[in-house]
Amino acid sequence: MPEGPELHLASRFVNEACRGLVFGGCVEKSPISRNPEVPFESSAYHISASARGKELRLTLSPLPGAQPSREPLALVFRFGMSGSFQLAPGDALPAHAHLRFYTAPPRPRLALCFVDIRRFGRWDVGGEWQPGRGPCVLLEYEQFRENVLRNLADKAFDRPICEALLDQRFFNGIGNYLRAEILYRLRIPPFEKARTVLVALQQHKLSPELTLSQKIRAKLQNPDLLELCHSVPKEVVQLGGKGYGQESGEEDFAAFRAWLQCYGMAGMSSLRDRHGRTIWFQGDPGPLAPKGGKSRKKKSKGAPRSPEDRMEDPPPPSKTPSSRRSAQRGHPEQTTAQQPEGTSLQQDPEAPPVAEKGKRRGRRATSGGPSSAPSFGDGEAPSTGVLQGIRCGQRREGGCQGLGAELPPHLSSPQPATNPKASRLTPCLWSPRAPWRLSRRLSQLAPSFPLPGLGSPPVPP
């Protein structure tokens, strides 16, 4: 999720990309976006941006003489989970561009686009910062520090410090990866009570006898939590690029990953807080850790796994039961290219396959009719190939010779049917899914025959 540094970097990108560009026409919104329409139209205007905490303000300023004559309009954006700004050619817009500002002719048409893949981003017309948000940790440090220390009696500070750091009333601009990095540098357990951590800062004052340079050196060498809430985001901004995010280029993302010390790194533990957000840390989680929460430690790729880790993760099945049954019955395994029509290639491989409505699963299609039993002509006996892969009830008794065994010689010359009911009770079930069908058919061909290892079937009275 974009945090304070990412919003600040986005505003810097907009100002640099739009410098010297003249925009014109209407502001275009995608039809699928639920955000409000932007009632702005001008033949020529400029675009500028500024950021505060987790918000970005975009200002549309008409040029002198532009038609129709109107006042500047400001929009305030919140990026949600995946918002960003991109400048693209007008005839090659990026996917998920939900708000578009086009340049005026005669230059090649460009578009400044607000791109939001997950569509959690929002914009408000009017330009007012969202009420209730505290001072920005990046640009308004003194006001931010005073606001926190003045409101320590608020019930928000009864919660763990990792949850309090996400409260934008006091920590406007701090997000998930920033809180992990800040707490890790100070070795503060994430589930320590917030008031316990912050109350000591009210009495923390440097000696008035120190010179200005000595005070600065002391703060740099031993920063407290509120000072890191200001300096750590500044480090991300100094990295350049777009900071954290899936849209970051390879070089930008590599620099950001090298900067991280705790968030998502190998060897760090993680827990979910009360709001379901994952907090990364090292060591003891603290006294307010969720009861029953199991801490998970991220391992580096290629690191040997302990027996406990192997027990936590069950081995993936090599074949699904349906695949094994198909192999036993002589069916070829169904690969991705052989999937029937209507099967999604993006389906979860571990999810159970959904049977087609109105059809029984596992029934074999035969040319002889709708029945799944094999059909034999008059005077014919089932061959060895027909019995390949067919389950036999004798296997549990030890009498069957296994799949594909040779047939007894008496089956080669079947006798007329005498008592189908008696032969239906024979313990050898040659049918794969519906044994009574095949045994009934066999009763008409060879109603009475000895079975290997079991002797002769019962003789009807």
Protein Blocks (a to p, Z undefined) as FASTA:
>chain_A
ZZfklmmmmmmmmmmmmgoiacedjddddfkbcbdcdddddfbdcdddddehjaccdddd
ddehiacddddddddddekjmgccddddfklccehiabdcddddfbdcdddddddfkopa
ccdehjpacehiacdfklmmmlmmmmmmmmmmpmklmpcfklmmmmmklmgoiafklmmm
mmmmnopafkbcfklmmmmmmmmccdfkbcfklmmmmmmmmccfklmmmmmmmmmmmngp
nljajklcfklmmmmmmmpmkgopahiacdddfkopacddehjebjkbcehiacddddde
hiacdfklmmmpccddfbdfklmmmmmnopacddfklpcehiafkbcfkbccdddehiae
hiacdfkbjbfbdcddehiacdfklmgoiacfklmnopagbehiacdfklmmccddfblm
lmmmpcbdfbfklmmlmmmmmmmmmmcccdehkapadddZZ
